Amino acid sequence: MSVTILFWPPWRRGQEEWARRVDEALPDVRTLSPEDTESALDVIGEADAIFAESRISEEALAAATKVRWIHSAMVAPPPGWYHDALIEHPATVTNPRGVYNDHISVHIMSFVLHFARQLHRYVRSMAGARWEPDLSRGGVTYLEEATALLIGVGEIGAETARLLAAFGATVVGVDARRSELIEGLAELHPPEALDELLPRADFVILTVPHTPETEGMMNAARFGAMKDTAYLVNIGRGPTVRLDDLNEALREGRIGGAGLDVYEIEPLPQEHPLWSAPNVLLTPHVAAHGPYVEERRFQVLLENCRRFAAGEPLENTVDKARWF
C-alpha cells in the first residue's frame, strides 16, 4: 500500500536528508517536505502520516483528515505539544524512545559517582587553587550500603537500575506502568508509595517525563521528606522539579545536593540563585548527547514507515492523554 508522510517544518539540522533516505529505502512511501508551515498546510490533506518535532497547530490537525499516524521526533516534547486537538485526533502517535538509554544512564551515573565521592567539593577547591583534603564537612557515600530510589523505570530507568546495582547499590523503583521486577531492581512500587519511600533513599533519581501527573512532583514537602544527606538527580524533564523549592532546600541544608540536566526554565537564567547554591552540579540539557543518537532516531522513523505502509503494528506508541 502506498502512503504519504509529511515532514512538518521546521526540521532539526540534518533531518532534511531523512525524507530523501525514506524515499530511497521504501518505494511504497512518498514524502512531502515543505519548507514552511504555510506550504505544509497546502499539502497536509494529502498526508497519511506526519513526522514532526515542532508543535502541530490546531488548524493543521483540522485539515489532516487522512492522517492516521504522527511520529514525534522527540521522546518528551515540550509543554504544549500534546494539546487537546492532538489528543482528540484519531491518529496514533509514536516516538523514538530507546535511542539514548545508554547515554542518559551513564550521565546519571556520572552524577551519582560525583556526589558519592564528594567531587563537587574538590571542583570548587580546584577553582580556587586550594588543597583541601578535609572530609569532616561530609564523607563519601558507600554505594554498597546506599539506596537509590529510581522514579520512572522505563527503558532509561531500567538501564540505570542495572548500572546502579553493578556498583552495589540497592535500587528501589517507582513506576506507573511496570509491574514486574527487572535486572537491578530490588523492589518495585506504584507512584502512590513515593512519599513512604523518600526517607529511605540516599539518591532520588528522576527519569520520568513531564505529564499532568508528574508536573511539580518534587516540591518543598518532598524535599522535606528526604534525608538531609540525600542527593536529587533529575534527567527527565524540568517541570517535574520546583526549582525555587529545591534552591531553598539546598541552602537550608535539608538535602545533601542535586545534579540537574533539565530545568523548569531553559536555559536557566544567569541570575537564577541555583547557579550559586551549595552542592550542585548543573549540566545544560546534554544527558542524551552521544554518538549514534541521530541515526538511531532515523532508524526508528524508517522502521515505523515500513510498518505503516505494510499495515503492521507500529513501535513505540504513545498514550496521548498522558503524553508518553
Backbone bond lengths (Angstrom), bond angles and torsions (degrees), N, CA, C in turn:
res aa  C-N    CA-C-N  psi(-1)  N-CA   C-N-CA  omega(-1)  CA-C   N-CA-C  phi
1 M - - - 1.464 - - 1.522 109.20 -
2 S 1.316 116.72 130.40 1.454 121.23 179.02 1.529 109.98 -84.34
3 V 1.341 116.37 133.15 1.461 121.35 -179.52 1.530 109.30 -132.43
4 T 1.323 114.98 158.33 1.464 121.37 179.99 1.518 109.71 -119.43
5 I 1.346 116.30 128.95 1.464 121.25 177.50 1.526 108.97 -116.77
6 L 1.304 114.90 128.19 1.458 122.78 179.78 1.519 109.69 -94.75
7 F 1.332 116.66 124.39 1.462 121.84 172.81 1.522 107.47 -86.18
8 W 1.349 114.75 105.95 1.463 120.64 -174.33 1.536 109.72 -75.23
9 P 1.325 117.85 124.32 1.464 119.53 -178.61 1.530 111.91 -81.24
10 P 1.363 116.42 162.13 1.476 127.07 -5.74 1.522 111.34 -79.44
11 W 1.324 116.07 165.30 1.460 121.72 -179.74 1.517 110.34 -111.46
12 R 1.320 114.80 156.27 1.459 120.98 173.33 1.529 108.97 -70.98
13 R 1.331 116.02 152.41 1.457 120.52 178.79 1.521 110.78 -54.53
14 G 1.298 117.05 130.34 1.458 122.20 -179.80 1.516 113.33 97.81
15 Q 1.339 117.00 -24.56 1.458 118.74 -177.46 1.527 112.72 -77.35
16 E 1.352 117.21 -11.22 1.458 118.69 176.48 1.530 111.28 -64.01
17 E 1.358 115.64 -21.44 1.458 119.93 178.50 1.520 112.72 -83.90
18 W 1.332 115.93 -16.28 1.457 118.56 -175.46 1.521 112.20 -64.66
19 A 1.333 116.69 -39.10 1.463 119.29 179.85 1.531 110.40 -60.69
20 R 1.319 115.89 -44.17 1.470 119.39 178.43 1.521 110.94 -60.29
21 R 1.322 116.94 -43.03 1.462 120.63 -178.70 1.530 111.32 -66.64
22 V 1.331 117.17 -37.02 1.469 119.78 176.41 1.529 109.86 -64.12
23 D 1.337 116.55 -45.14 1.471 120.25 178.84 1.521 111.29 -58.29
24 E 1.330 116.92 -41.86 1.463 120.53 -177.98 1.518 112.07 -70.16
25 A 1.325 117.16 -35.63 1.464 120.74 -174.16 1.523 113.49 -84.00
26 L 1.346 116.57 -29.77 1.469 120.18 -172.14 1.535 110.32 -128.06
27 P 1.311 117.10 97.81 1.469 120.12 -178.42 1.531 113.63 -60.97
28 D 1.320 117.77 -25.33 1.462 120.68 -178.78 1.528 113.33 -85.56
29 V 1.335 117.16 2.34 1.459 121.23 179.90 1.524 109.57 -116.76
30 R 1.311 115.89 125.17 1.467 121.76 174.92 1.520 108.23 -107.39
31 T 1.318 117.25 133.82 1.461 120.93 179.81 1.530 110.37 -107.63
32 L 1.317 114.39 147.80 1.461 123.02 172.71 1.523 107.35 -119.02
33 S 1.343 117.57 129.11 1.463 121.07 -175.46 1.523 111.38 -129.85
34 P 1.321 117.69 67.33 1.465 119.91 177.96 1.520 111.03 -65.51
35 E 1.338 116.43 150.72 1.461 121.20 -174.45 1.518 113.40 -83.30
36 D 1.333 117.76 -19.92 1.458 119.75 -178.83 1.521 109.39 -145.92
37 T 1.327 115.67 167.84 1.466 119.38 -175.04 1.520 112.21 -66.78
38 E 1.323 117.87 -31.98 1.472 119.50 178.20 1.518 110.27 -62.16
39 S 1.331 116.78 -44.40 1.467 120.61 177.46 1.526 110.85 -66.68
40 A 1.341 116.45 -35.57 1.465 120.09 179.21 1.525 111.03 -64.53
41 L 1.325 117.26 -38.77 1.462 120.74 178.45 1.514 111.55 -64.24
42 D 1.320 116.99 -29.05 1.467 120.75 179.84 1.522 112.39 -68.20
43 V 1.348 116.80 -26.87 1.472 119.50 -174.16 1.521 113.13 -116.92
44 I 1.335 117.75 0.73 1.457 118.52 -174.07 1.530 112.49 -63.85
45 G 1.316 117.24 -23.79 1.459 120.54 178.04 1.514 113.55 -66.15
46 E 1.337 116.60 -18.65 1.469 121.11 178.22 1.523 112.22 -85.07
47 A 1.316 117.70 -15.23 1.465 121.24 -169.59 1.519 112.96 -81.29
48 D 1.330 115.04 139.37 1.464 122.42 169.86 1.526 111.16 -96.02
49 A 1.334 115.24 -19.55 1.463 121.26 -177.55 1.520 109.26 -150.38
50 I 1.330 115.55 160.61 1.465 121.70 179.34 1.520 108.86 -134.17
51 F 1.328 115.40 135.01 1.459 122.13 168.73 1.522 107.02 -106.76
52 A 1.337 117.81 125.08 1.464 119.46 -172.88 1.517 111.46 -145.81
53 E 1.325 114.80 139.64 1.461 121.07 167.78 1.519 109.32 -104.40
54 S 1.326 116.50 -45.78 1.463 120.02 179.17 1.529 110.25 -80.25
55 R 1.295 115.70 165.16 1.458 122.94 -177.77 1.531 110.82 -62.57
56 I 1.320 115.70 134.94 1.461 120.93 175.25 1.522 107.34 -91.97
57 S 1.299 117.66 122.69 1.459 121.80 -172.11 1.526 112.37 -70.20
58 E 1.321 114.33 161.73 1.473 120.51 175.21 1.524 110.88 -59.30
59 E 1.335 115.75 -40.41 1.467 120.46 179.13 1.526 110.55 -60.30
60 A 1.315 116.29 -43.95 1.456 120.24 -178.80 1.526 111.26 -65.50
61 L 1.325 116.85 -43.12 1.460 119.72 -178.66 1.517 112.07 -67.08
62 A 1.326 116.86 -32.86 1.463 119.90 176.67 1.520 111.06 -64.66
63 A 1.335 116.28 -31.29 1.465 120.72 179.90 1.521 112.60 -87.39
64 A 1.335 117.04 -10.78 1.463 121.45 -176.02 1.521 110.41 -85.82
65 T 1.297 116.39 62.27 1.464 121.02 -171.93 1.526 113.72 -73.96
66 K 1.328 117.34 -21.69 1.466 120.70 179.20 1.531 112.76 -95.84
67 V 1.315 117.33 -12.47 1.462 120.57 -171.11 1.527 111.09 -68.57
68 R 1.335 115.09 127.52 1.459 121.75 179.12 1.518 113.23 -117.48
69 W 1.333 115.82 -7.33 1.462 119.93 -177.98 1.521 109.46 -149.29
70 I 1.344 116.49 134.93 1.463 123.03 174.88 1.522 107.41 -126.98
71 H 1.329 115.88 126.16 1.469 120.20 178.56 1.521 109.33 -108.47
72 S 1.328 115.88 119.31 1.460 121.36 176.82 1.523 109.74 -79.77
73 A 1.324 116.35 135.63 1.461 120.62 176.82 1.512 111.82 -72.91
74 M 1.329 117.21 -14.65 1.461 121.87 -176.64 1.523 110.47 -119.71
75 V 1.333 115.09 147.96 1.462 119.73 176.31 1.527 109.91 -69.66
76 A 1.318 116.33 -43.09 1.467 121.38 -178.76 1.525 108.55 -128.83
77 P 1.325 117.26 86.58 1.459 119.93 -179.72 1.531 111.56 -62.88
78 P 1.332 116.59 162.75 1.467 119.49 -178.44 1.520 111.94 -68.02
79 P 1.338 116.95 163.86 1.468 120.41 177.97 1.521 111.03 -53.38
80 G 1.323 115.27 137.55 1.456 120.40 179.63 1.509 114.24 100.22
81 W 1.335 117.17 -16.88 1.470 119.11 179.73 1.527 109.98 -66.37
82 Y 1.331 115.50 -43.60 1.468 120.34 176.45 1.533 109.09 -89.96
83 H 1.319 116.68 72.50 1.460 120.11 178.86 1.533 110.01 -89.01
84 D 1.317 116.14 174.47 1.469 120.68 -171.52 1.520 112.85 -58.33
85 A 1.335 116.61 -40.95 1.469 119.22 -177.71 1.523 111.11 -64.31
86 L 1.319 117.22 -36.34 1.462 119.94 178.50 1.523 110.73 -71.97
87 I 1.329 116.24 -42.52 1.462 119.76 179.92 1.530 110.79 -61.72
88 E 1.307 116.71 -38.52 1.457 120.98 -177.35 1.525 113.10 -82.18
89 H 1.322 117.96 -16.38 1.463 120.80 179.15 1.528 109.51 -66.40
90 P 1.325 118.60 142.53 1.471 119.84 -177.12 1.525 115.22 -70.57
91 A 1.312 118.76 -9.16 1.464 120.70 -176.44 1.529 111.55 -65.65
92 T 1.322 116.20 143.04 1.460 122.96 170.64 1.526 108.88 -77.13
93 V 1.323 117.10 138.83 1.463 121.75 177.29 1.524 109.18 -110.61
94 T 1.330 115.10 137.39 1.466 121.69 174.29 1.524 109.05 -127.04
95 N 1.331 115.70 167.15 1.467 119.86 177.71 1.529 109.39 -145.38
96 P 1.337 118.01 174.61 1.477 120.40 -176.25 1.524 114.19 -95.70
97 R 1.324 118.07 34.14 1.466 118.86 -177.01 1.532 110.49 -58.06
98 G 1.307 113.78 147.15 1.449 120.38 -178.98 1.517 114.75 101.15
99 V 1.346 117.39 -10.79 1.465 118.49 -172.59 1.522 113.09 -79.07
100 Y 1.325 117.73 -17.42 1.461 118.44 -179.93 1.525 112.92 -133.85
101 N 1.318 116.58 30.99 1.466 120.14 177.61 1.521 111.80 -55.92
102 D 1.334 116.42 -43.94 1.461 120.12 -175.90 1.522 111.25 -67.33
103 H 1.342 117.42 -45.18 1.462 119.83 -177.25 1.537 111.31 -64.46
104 I 1.322 116.95 -45.82 1.466 119.80 -176.88 1.523 110.86 -68.32
105 S 1.312 117.40 -38.44 1.465 120.05 179.63 1.522 111.24 -64.02
106 V 1.320 116.85 -38.69 1.469 119.82 176.98 1.529 110.14 -67.19
107 H 1.330 117.58 -36.98 1.467 120.51 177.12 1.536 110.12 -62.33
108 I 1.320 116.52 -42.00 1.465 120.52 176.66 1.526 110.02 -59.47
109 M 1.332 116.09 -47.04 1.465 119.09 -179.20 1.521 111.48 -64.42
110 S 1.328 117.07 -30.34 1.465 119.70 175.95 1.521 110.26 -62.38
111 F 1.332 116.94 -43.01 1.468 120.51 175.88 1.528 110.56 -62.11
112 V 1.323 116.19 -47.93 1.465 120.79 -176.23 1.532 110.78 -60.01
113 L 1.324 116.70 -48.25 1.457 120.07 -178.15 1.533 111.37 -68.27
114 H 1.316 115.40 -35.75 1.466 121.03 176.91 1.535 110.47 -56.43
115 F 1.338 115.40 -49.32 1.467 118.96 -178.63 1.525 112.14 -75.69
116 A 1.325 116.92 -36.93 1.468 119.35 -179.36 1.527 111.13 -59.78
117 R 1.326 116.40 -35.56 1.463 120.77 -179.29 1.527 112.46 -99.23
118 Q 1.334 117.63 8.36 1.464 122.26 175.26 1.534 112.38 61.86
119 L 1.308 116.86 31.98 1.466 119.39 -177.08 1.517 112.62 -67.01
120 H 1.325 116.90 -25.39 1.462 118.57 179.57 1.527 111.35 -60.01
121 R 1.333 117.30 -33.47 1.469 120.30 178.13 1.532 110.61 -66.48
122 Y 1.337 116.32 -41.35 1.453 119.52 -176.68 1.518 112.18 -74.90
123 V 1.329 117.24 -29.48 1.465 119.86 175.47 1.527 109.82 -60.24
124 R 1.327 116.40 -43.50 1.465 119.90 179.77 1.522 110.86 -70.52
125 S 1.324 117.33 -37.03 1.463 119.74 176.44 1.521 110.51 -63.34
126 M 1.317 115.61 -41.39 1.456 119.90 -178.99 1.530 111.43 -62.94
127 A 1.354 115.59 -38.76 1.466 119.24 -179.91 1.522 111.42 -62.35
128 G 1.335 116.71 -28.02 1.460 120.74 178.75 1.513 113.43 -102.31
129 A 1.335 116.97 11.39 1.470 122.69 -179.28 1.530 111.01 53.40
130 R 1.342 115.65 45.10 1.468 120.60 -178.18 1.529 110.05 -111.97
131 W 1.319 116.51 133.54 1.477 122.43 176.23 1.516 106.85 -93.93
132 E 1.370 115.77 104.22 1.463 120.11 -172.83 1.534 110.44 -132.48
133 P 1.330 117.35 78.11 1.467 119.38 -179.58 1.517 114.63 -78.57
134 D 1.331 118.76 -3.83 1.463 121.93 -175.17 1.528 110.75 -67.79
135 L 1.328 116.83 120.64 1.465 121.53 178.72 1.522 111.93 -103.87
136 S 1.301 117.11 14.45 1.465 119.47 -178.14 1.517 112.01 -64.40
137 R 1.348 116.34 -20.51 1.474 119.91 179.00 1.530 111.73 -77.45
138 G 1.300 116.81 -5.70 1.457 119.74 -179.18 1.511 109.68 155.19
139 G 1.309 117.33 127.13 1.455 119.95 -175.38 1.511 112.44 -94.04
140 V 1.312 114.35 -176.60 1.455 120.44 -179.71 1.526 109.89 -73.61
141 T 1.325 115.02 160.25 1.469 121.88 172.96 1.522 107.48 -99.32
142 Y 1.306 116.77 119.15 1.470 121.78 -179.83 1.524 107.70 -81.36
143 L 1.327 116.13 109.49 1.461 120.19 -170.37 1.530 112.88 -63.16
144 E 1.313 117.82 -28.81 1.461 119.13 180.00 1.527 112.27 -70.36
145 E 1.326 116.86 -11.67 1.469 120.86 175.41 1.522 111.41 -114.54
146 A 1.317 116.80 8.74 1.463 121.41 -174.76 1.523 111.31 -98.02
147 T 1.327 114.61 151.75 1.467 121.86 174.11 1.521 108.68 -113.71
148 A 1.322 115.55 127.01 1.460 121.60 176.48 1.523 108.59 -108.07
149 L 1.327 116.18 123.28 1.462 122.02 178.02 1.522 107.29 -97.44
150 L 1.314 115.62 113.34 1.462 122.43 -175.13 1.524 108.80 -101.79
151 I 1.333 116.32 107.50 1.462 121.02 -178.16 1.522 107.86 -94.10
152 G 1.316 115.11 101.00 1.459 122.80 -173.55 1.515 109.63 108.60
153 V 1.335 116.38 108.30 1.463 120.87 -178.83 1.523 108.71 -120.86
154 G 1.339 114.33 54.09 1.456 119.76 169.51 1.511 108.94 -80.16
155 E 1.324 116.82 -150.04 1.462 119.30 -176.21 1.531 111.50 -69.17
156 I 1.334 117.83 -39.91 1.464 120.41 176.79 1.527 109.71 -66.47
157 G 1.319 116.23 -45.07 1.456 120.13 179.19 1.513 112.30 -61.89
158 A 1.324 116.60 -37.15 1.465 119.85 -179.79 1.517 111.13 -65.25
159 E 1.317 117.35 -43.26 1.464 119.91 178.52 1.526 110.57 -67.20
160 T 1.333 116.67 -37.68 1.461 120.44 177.83 1.528 110.88 -64.32
161 A 1.321 116.91 -40.23 1.471 120.30 177.64 1.519 110.92 -60.22
162 R 1.314 116.48 -41.60 1.465 120.40 179.16 1.531 111.33 -61.98
163 L 1.338 116.07 -43.78 1.462 120.13 -178.62 1.530 111.15 -69.02
164 L 1.324 117.16 -42.90 1.465 120.33 178.86 1.529 111.20 -60.22
165 A 1.327 115.53 -43.87 1.465 119.40 -179.77 1.525 111.17 -65.05
166 A 1.333 116.46 -33.29 1.467 119.84 178.72 1.529 111.33 -64.23
167 F 1.326 116.79 -27.10 1.460 121.47 176.19 1.529 111.85 -88.27
168 G 1.322 117.19 1.63 1.454 120.66 174.52 1.509 115.82 98.11
169 A 1.330 118.00 -2.62 1.464 120.20 -177.98 1.526 111.01 -72.62
170 T 1.324 115.85 150.64 1.458 122.07 170.41 1.525 107.16 -87.21
171 V 1.312 116.85 121.51 1.462 121.49 -173.00 1.520 109.70 -108.59
172 V 1.331 115.11 121.55 1.460 122.55 178.37 1.532 107.10 -112.19
173 G 1.324 116.81 126.26 1.451 121.00 -176.31 1.518 112.85 -106.31
174 V 1.343 114.84 148.03 1.461 122.53 171.76 1.523 106.56 -126.86
175 D 1.319 116.31 125.12 1.466 118.36 -177.73 1.523 110.10 -153.91
176 A 1.334 115.44 142.72 1.460 121.13 -177.75 1.519 112.39 -82.00
177 R 1.330 117.37 -20.39 1.460 120.07 -174.76 1.522 113.56 -112.31
178 R 1.309 116.63 -42.41 1.462 119.93 -174.58 1.527 109.78 -71.16
179 S 1.326 115.84 139.57 1.465 119.59 -177.26 1.521 113.14 -126.12
180 E 1.345 117.87 -5.30 1.452 120.45 -178.24 1.517 110.03 -124.29
181 L 1.330 115.92 146.82 1.457 120.86 177.17 1.521 110.64 -64.95
182 I 1.343 115.04 145.63 1.452 121.32 176.24 1.524 108.30 -125.55
183 E 1.327 117.14 175.30 1.456 121.76 -180.00 1.525 110.54 -54.05
184 G 1.309 115.86 129.18 1.452 120.93 177.33 1.512 114.83 97.78
185 L 1.323 118.17 -24.91 1.462 121.20 -178.10 1.519 111.17 -87.47
186 A 1.327 115.70 127.82 1.463 120.19 174.23 1.517 111.16 -87.93
187 E 1.345 115.96 -31.82 1.467 121.56 -179.73 1.523 108.51 -143.97
188 L 1.331 116.19 154.80 1.459 122.05 175.49 1.518 108.57 -139.21
189 H 1.335 116.80 130.62 1.462 122.68 -175.57 1.524 110.91 -133.30
190 P 1.333 117.44 157.35 1.461 120.95 173.91 1.525 110.56 -77.22
191 P 1.324 118.17 164.45 1.471 120.81 -178.60 1.520 114.05 -57.06
192 E 1.321 117.57 -27.41 1.466 120.73 -178.74 1.522 112.75 -63.58
193 A 1.334 117.05 -17.99 1.464 121.00 -177.80 1.529 112.77 -89.72
194 L 1.332 117.51 -1.53 1.460 120.43 -172.12 1.527 113.20 -54.84
195 D 1.312 116.98 -48.00 1.467 119.45 -175.38 1.535 112.36 -63.44
196 E 1.317 117.29 -30.49 1.464 120.36 177.32 1.529 111.58 -74.13
197 L 1.322 116.62 -26.82 1.465 120.96 -174.49 1.522 113.42 -88.08
198 L 1.326 117.24 -27.46 1.469 120.35 -175.28 1.529 113.92 -53.95
199 P 1.328 119.89 -43.17 1.475 118.80 -177.79 1.528 114.28 -64.68
200 R 1.312 118.43 -15.45 1.459 121.70 -178.75 1.526 112.87 -85.02
201 A 1.321 117.24 -18.94 1.459 120.77 -165.07 1.524 113.57 -87.51
202 D 1.337 115.50 140.37 1.462 122.38 169.81 1.531 110.49 -93.09
203 F 1.328 116.01 -25.92 1.460 122.17 173.82 1.528 107.85 -133.41
204 V 1.329 116.29 129.86 1.460 122.09 175.49 1.521 106.00 -112.75
205 I 1.331 116.21 113.72 1.462 121.52 -170.05 1.523 109.52 -117.84
206 L 1.323 116.64 121.52 1.458 122.16 -178.99 1.525 110.14 -102.33
207 T 1.333 115.81 122.57 1.463 121.08 171.78 1.528 110.73 -121.02
208 V 1.326 116.83 8.35 1.467 120.39 -173.99 1.526 111.42 -74.47
209 P 1.330 117.27 151.25 1.462 120.45 174.58 1.526 110.65 -76.67
210 H 1.311 115.47 169.87 1.462 120.96 173.36 1.518 108.35 -82.34
211 T 1.318 116.34 115.47 1.463 122.76 178.17 1.527 107.51 -136.01
212 P 1.330 117.58 170.83 1.471 118.06 175.88 1.521 112.88 -56.38
213 E 1.345 116.78 -31.34 1.472 120.02 -178.17 1.526 112.66 -79.56
214 T 1.330 118.12 -29.90 1.467 119.85 -174.27 1.522 113.33 -96.25
215 E 1.311 118.72 -10.64 1.466 119.93 -177.67 1.536 110.61 -60.21
216 G 1.327 115.61 124.29 1.456 121.22 178.19 1.516 114.82 67.65
217 M 1.326 118.06 21.18 1.463 120.07 -174.51 1.536 112.05 -65.66
218 M 1.333 117.77 -32.40 1.459 120.24 176.47 1.526 108.06 -96.92
219 N 1.323 114.43 104.63 1.459 122.00 -174.18 1.525 109.56 -131.26
220 A 1.322 116.28 -172.77 1.469 120.67 -175.55 1.526 112.07 -56.27
221 A 1.330 116.75 -42.55 1.462 119.53 -177.87 1.526 111.33 -62.84
222 R 1.318 116.18 -41.15 1.467 118.58 -177.93 1.525 111.96 -76.94
223 F 1.316 118.20 -30.76 1.461 118.54 172.35 1.529 109.48 -64.87
224 G 1.326 116.31 -35.46 1.456 120.45 177.93 1.507 112.89 -66.66
225 A 1.347 116.88 -23.84 1.463 120.80 179.74 1.522 112.48 -83.82
226 M 1.342 117.22 -15.67 1.458 120.75 -179.25 1.529 111.34 -77.89
227 K 1.327 117.30 157.22 1.459 121.24 171.08 1.522 109.34 -60.07
228 D 1.311 117.32 150.04 1.466 118.71 177.90 1.528 111.96 -75.75
229 T 1.326 116.48 -3.34 1.466 121.43 175.20 1.528 112.22 -106.81
230 A 1.330 117.06 -0.29 1.467 120.90 -174.83 1.520 111.53 -82.19
231 Y 1.333 114.66 154.70 1.459 121.81 -178.78 1.527 110.59 -115.25
232 L 1.323 115.31 140.31 1.459 121.84 174.85 1.519 109.02 -100.21
233 V 1.338 116.50 136.56 1.461 122.20 174.03 1.524 107.28 -128.48
234 N 1.329 116.99 127.20 1.465 120.23 177.68 1.518 110.34 -129.05
235 I 1.346 115.01 114.65 1.469 120.52 173.27 1.531 110.32 -123.67
236 G 1.353 116.38 9.94 1.461 120.31 -178.23 1.515 110.98 -80.21
237 R 1.316 116.19 -91.70 1.458 121.90 176.23 1.522 108.54 -141.65
238 G 1.330 115.66 142.54 1.452 122.34 -173.40 1.511 115.79 -57.11
239 P 1.343 118.95 -42.85 1.466 118.79 -176.14 1.523 115.50 -64.99
240 T 1.333 118.12 -5.06 1.467 119.16 177.04 1.523 112.29 -76.27
241 V 1.339 118.05 -15.68 1.471 122.11 -177.75 1.524 109.27 -121.71
242 R 1.332 116.73 126.63 1.465 122.17 175.78 1.533 108.36 -78.62
243 L 1.322 116.46 107.41 1.458 120.24 -173.24 1.521 113.09 -65.25
244 D 1.314 118.14 -37.49 1.465 119.29 178.61 1.525 110.64 -62.23
245 D 1.326 116.22 -41.50 1.464 119.96 178.03 1.524 110.85 -65.99
246 L 1.334 116.49 -39.72 1.459 120.50 178.80 1.522 110.93 -64.60
247 N 1.321 116.96 -45.02 1.458 120.77 179.46 1.530 110.91 -58.17
248 E 1.330 116.47 -43.22 1.461 120.97 179.42 1.525 110.96 -65.06
249 A 1.333 116.42 -42.37 1.466 120.08 -179.66 1.527 111.05 -64.01
250 L 1.320 117.35 -37.86 1.460 120.91 178.87 1.524 111.17 -67.04
251 R 1.312 115.81 -45.75 1.473 119.73 -175.81 1.521 111.84 -70.93
252 E 1.328 117.02 -26.33 1.460 120.07 178.50 1.528 112.59 -91.96
253 G 1.324 116.40 1.02 1.456 120.21 178.24 1.509 114.56 71.50
254 R 1.346 116.82 23.79 1.472 119.17 -178.51 1.521 112.03 -80.59
255 I 1.343 117.75 -18.25 1.466 121.76 170.76 1.525 107.54 -133.92
256 G 1.331 116.06 164.81 1.449 119.46 -174.56 1.508 115.28 -78.25
257 G 1.330 117.01 -30.15 1.454 120.02 -178.04 1.520 110.32 170.51
258 A 1.345 116.62 179.23 1.458 120.89 -178.35 1.516 110.66 -151.49
259 G 1.316 115.57 137.91 1.450 122.88 171.87 1.517 108.51 -116.57
260 L 1.330 116.97 118.95 1.452 121.59 -174.92 1.528 111.03 -124.16
261 D 1.320 115.20 138.62 1.465 120.62 170.92 1.524 111.10 -116.96
262 V 1.342 117.00 -11.95 1.469 122.24 -178.74 1.525 108.87 -134.04
263 Y 1.347 116.08 154.12 1.460 120.55 -168.55 1.530 110.62 -144.34
264 E 1.331 115.40 154.94 1.461 120.11 174.97 1.522 111.45 -57.61
265 I 1.332 116.39 -36.87 1.458 122.54 178.75 1.524 107.36 -120.79
266 E 1.322 117.34 125.55 1.462 120.57 177.61 1.525 109.95 -130.11
267 P 1.355 116.27 134.36 1.466 125.67 -6.41 1.522 112.09 -67.31
268 L 1.319 115.98 155.29 1.465 120.91 178.05 1.526 108.21 -65.17
269 P 1.345 118.31 123.10 1.469 120.25 -176.69 1.521 112.34 -59.00
270 Q 1.328 115.94 146.79 1.463 120.65 -178.91 1.523 112.61 -58.70
271 E 1.328 115.68 -31.62 1.465 119.17 -177.23 1.526 112.96 -86.02
272 H 1.323 118.17 1.09 1.461 119.31 -177.76 1.527 110.42 -66.22
273 P 1.327 118.14 135.02 1.476 120.55 -176.70 1.521 114.11 -65.29
274 L 1.332 117.72 -17.40 1.464 119.39 -178.26 1.529 111.77 -63.72
275 W 1.324 117.16 -27.21 1.462 120.05 179.51 1.536 111.31 -58.84
276 S 1.312 116.74 -33.57 1.470 119.91 -176.83 1.524 112.63 -107.53
277 A 1.315 117.60 8.19 1.467 120.34 179.67 1.532 109.68 -67.63
278 P 1.318 117.21 151.19 1.467 119.56 -179.19 1.523 111.89 -73.34
279 N 1.331 115.12 147.14 1.468 122.05 170.46 1.518 113.42 60.03
280 V 1.329 116.28 45.87 1.457 119.59 176.76 1.527 109.89 -122.12
281 L 1.318 114.26 152.76 1.458 122.38 170.20 1.516 106.21 -131.53
282 L 1.324 116.88 118.83 1.458 122.12 -174.61 1.527 109.43 -117.58
283 T 1.321 116.37 127.50 1.463 121.08 173.04 1.529 108.19 -121.05
284 P 1.334 118.13 148.23 1.467 121.86 -168.86 1.537 114.41 -88.37
285 H 1.332 116.69 63.10 1.469 122.81 176.46 1.532 111.17 56.00
286 V 1.316 114.91 54.22 1.464 120.82 -176.91 1.530 113.03 -122.26
287 A 1.324 118.08 7.64 1.468 120.10 -174.43 1.524 112.82 -59.63
288 A 1.326 117.10 -29.27 1.465 120.15 -177.69 1.523 112.76 -84.18
289 H 1.318 117.65 -7.24 1.460 120.01 -175.83 1.519 111.10 -69.85
290 G 1.327 115.24 141.43 1.449 120.26 178.58 1.511 110.02 163.72
291 P 1.310 116.85 171.65 1.465 119.34 -178.37 1.518 112.61 -66.86
292 Y 1.305 115.34 149.56 1.464 125.05 171.19 1.522 115.26 77.91
293 V 1.330 118.87 -3.57 1.462 119.55 -173.68 1.523 111.41 -62.98
294 E 1.328 118.01 -47.79 1.461 119.58 -176.65 1.528 111.49 -65.64
295 E 1.313 117.45 -37.94 1.458 119.54 177.40 1.533 110.44 -66.90
296 R 1.314 117.10 -37.09 1.464 119.66 176.09 1.526 110.17 -63.67
297 R 1.337 117.08 -41.77 1.471 120.19 176.75 1.522 110.39 -56.73
298 F 1.326 115.20 -46.43 1.458 119.22 -178.53 1.522 111.48 -63.14
299 Q 1.321 117.58 -41.13 1.459 120.24 -177.96 1.526 111.85 -64.86
300 V 1.345 117.72 -34.11 1.467 120.12 175.36 1.530 109.36 -64.61
301 L 1.330 116.68 -45.45 1.467 120.44 177.55 1.519 110.69 -60.18
302 L 1.329 117.23 -47.80 1.464 121.14 -177.54 1.522 111.40 -60.58
303 E 1.329 117.45 -44.61 1.460 120.62 -179.75 1.524 111.08 -63.68
304 N 1.327 117.26 -40.16 1.459 118.62 178.91 1.528 111.51 -71.52
305 C 1.321 118.35 -31.22 1.466 120.15 173.02 1.530 109.87 -61.63
306 R 1.320 116.07 -44.11 1.468 120.27 178.29 1.522 110.78 -61.00
307 R 1.340 115.77 -46.45 1.457 120.37 -179.35 1.530 111.08 -63.69
308 F 1.324 116.60 -41.70 1.463 120.71 -178.75 1.525 110.69 -62.33
309 A 1.329 116.52 -45.20 1.468 120.49 -179.91 1.526 111.48 -65.92
310 A 1.340 116.28 -30.90 1.465 120.59 -178.56 1.519 112.95 -88.19
311 G 1.337 116.89 -4.38 1.456 120.15 -178.06 1.514 113.85 74.41
312 E 1.332 116.66 23.66 1.468 121.42 -179.96 1.527 110.39 -94.36
313 P 1.339 117.88 159.15 1.470 120.35 177.30 1.527 111.71 -58.78
314 L 1.323 116.27 140.99 1.462 121.58 -179.83 1.527 110.68 -83.75
315 E 1.331 115.59 152.08 1.454 121.33 176.81 1.529 110.38 -91.27
316 N 1.330 115.65 153.18 1.469 122.44 173.47 1.532 112.97 61.10
317 T 1.318 116.51 45.85 1.459 119.07 177.51 1.530 110.72 -70.42
318 V 1.328 115.18 154.67 1.461 123.15 -173.50 1.530 110.03 -117.90
319 D 1.328 115.62 141.71 1.466 121.32 168.31 1.519 106.23 -82.90
320 K 1.316 116.84 99.93 1.467 120.48 -171.37 1.521 112.49 -59.69
321 A 1.312 117.46 -38.87 1.464 120.24 -177.17 1.527 111.69 -66.62
322 R 1.340 116.73 -25.83 1.471 120.94 179.72 1.526 112.09 -101.45
323 W 1.350 117.03 -3.07 1.464 124.56 174.41 1.521 113.88 72.98
324 F 1.338 118.77 8.34 1.462 118.37 177.35 1.536 109.95 -153.07
